[in-house]
Amino acid sequence: MAERDKQPSCESMASEEAGADFATTVERLEQLVERLESGELSLEGSLAAFEQGVRLTRDAQRRLDEAELRVRTLIEGPDGGVDFDSFSAPSEEPSGEDGDSER
């Protein structure tokens, strides 16, 4: 019974999931995985955590799909084509003597 007191109800978690941002959703998934791997949950608790994980995963995928659609909309060319440039993170080491040679 103490375990039940520590865990919020499925209904309250579902409403929290709806308002969470992507980073929070991923963080919650990581916490669920840790709890499931720890073996501290009962069978019922494990099933409930798994169900919540499935919901969180679907929510995260939906958010990623929406973000991709928004990016595609923003970068679509006037002819309807999309030009994708590979992204390269800025190097941590300066490339020139003063570090501003590329500007």
N, C-alpha and C positions, 0 to 999 in steps of 0.2 A: 504494500500500500504506500510505503514511503516513496517507492520509485514512481508511482502514479502521481504523487504530489509534486515531484520535481519536474515532470514533463507537462508542458502545456497541452491542452486538448487539440485534437485535429482541426476542429473548427477555427480556433484562434490562430493556429499556425497557418491555415489556408488563407485567412484574411491578411496575416502579416506577409505572406509570400507575395500576394498580389501587389503590395505597395513597395516591396524591396527592389533595390537597384541590382544590376547584374553582379557587381562585386559582392554584395551582401548575399545574393543567391549562391554564388560559388563558395563563399565562406561557410554558409550553412551546410552545403553539400559536403565540404571537407570535414566539418564537425560531425556530421552524420556518419561518414565513413569511419572516422576515428572511434566513435561510439560502437558501431557495428563490429569493427575489428577488435575492440577491447574485450568483447565477450561479456560485458557487464549487463546487457539487456536480456530479459526473458524472451522466450519465443514470440510472445504477443508483442512485446516492445520492439523486437527486431523486425517483425512484419510491419508494424506501424512506421518505424523509421525507414524501412525499405520503400513503403508506399509514399512517404513524404519525399524521399530521395527521387523517386520516379517523377513526382509532380515538379520538384525543383529542377530536375534535368530538362523536362519538357518546357518549363518556363524559361530556363536559360537558353535553350535552343531557339525558342520563339523570339527572344530578345536579340539573339545573334542574327537570325533571319531578317528581322525588322531593321537592324543596324546595317546589314549588307544591302538591303533594298534602298535605304536612305543614301548610302554611299554611292551606289550605282546611279541613283537619281541625280546626285550632285555632280558626278563626273561624266555623265553621258554627254557625248558630243552633239553638235547641232545636226549632224547627219544621222543621228540615232546610234552610231557606233560608240563603243566604249574602248578607250585607250587606257590599258593598265600599265603603270610603271612599277617596276619592282621597288620596294621600299628598302632603303639601307639606312640603318641607324647611324647617327653621327659618331665618328670615331672619338675615343677618349683622348687620344694623343694628338697634339697639334701637328698639322701636315707641313707647315712652314716654320721659319724662325720665329715669327711673331704670332703664329697661330691663326692669322686672319688672311692668309694668302688666297683663299678661295672666294673671298667676298668681293 
